[in-house]
Amino acid sequence: MQWFDISSTIVAGLLLRFGVPILVTAILIFGLMKLDKRWQVEAAKQLARVGIRNIGCWEINNCPEDNRANCKAYQQPELPCWQVFREASGVLREKCLGCKVFQEAPLPA
């Protein structure tokens, strides 16, 4: 009986030590991903409301047809190219920051 009490105490301690922080982190990740998707939808609605057409970077950079077929931005023309190439952490590529398409994008109201 004493062995069971010790084992259950150790298991409960491990759950508190590791389980609770992992659960809180998972909940935060889920919430932030949901918030990011909502912001992306709002940004698309804002662009549609303003009536600005998404000028693809392939047009500005005069990319050849061969390159366009393999380009992620060309395959998703409804999204601005910098959102397509954005890293999973949300950081924009250095190349996108200096691009004319990104710099001339309308600011949200």
N, C-alpha and C positions, 0 to 999 in steps of 0.2 A: 504494500500500500504506500509505503514511503517513497518507493521508486516511482510510482505513478504521480505522486504529488510533485516530486522534483522534476520529472519529465514535463508535466503540464506547465509548471512554472517557467521552465526554460523555453518551451514552445511559445507561451504567451509573451515572454520577454522578447523573443526574436520577432514575433509578429508586431509588437509595439515598436521595436527598434527599426525594422526594415519595412514592414507591411504598410504602416500608416504613412511614412514619407513617400513611398512609391505610389500609394493610392492618391495622395494629395497631388503629386506631380502629374499623374495620369489625368486627373480631373482638370488641372490647370491647362495641360496640353490640349485636351478636348475643347475646353472653353475658348482658348486662344485660336484654335483652328476654325471653330464655328464663327468667331468674331471676324477673322480674316476673310472667310467666305462671304460674310455679310457685307464687309467693306468693299469687296470686289464687285458684288452685285450693285451696291450703291454707286460705285464709280462708273459702272457700265450704264446705269440709268442716268447718271449725270451727263455722261457723254451723249447719250441719246436725246436727252432733254435739250441740251445746248445745240444739238444738231450738227455736231462736228464729226466729220467722217474720219475714221481711223486711217491715217495715211501710213501705209506700211513702210518699214525701213527698206524693204526690197525695192520700192519705187525710188526712194531718195538716194539709196546707194547704187542704183542701177545694177542690181544683181542679175547675172545671166539666168536663163530658164533652168539650166541644169542644177544650179545651186538652190533655186527656189523650191524645187521638188523635195529636197532634203531638209529644208529650213523649218524649224518649229514655229516660227512667227508666221510664215506664209501658210502653214497648215491650220493656224488658228487666227484668221484675219479679224475676228470679232474682238480680240484682246489687243491692247497696245503691246508692241514688241518687247518693251522693257519688262512688262509683267510676265511674259512668256519666258524670258531668259533670267528672271529673278531666281536667286538661289533659294534653297529650301528654308534657309534662315531668314529670308526676307531682304537680304542685302543685294543691291543692284551691282551688276558687273561694271567695272571701271569704264569699259568701252561705251556702255549705255549712258553714263553720266555726261559724257561729252558729245553725245549724238544730237543732231538737229531735231529729230523726232521727239526725243525726251524733253529737250529744252523748250520747244515750242508747244508742248501739250498744254491744254487749258487747265487752270487751277480750279479745284472744286470750290463751289460757292460756300 
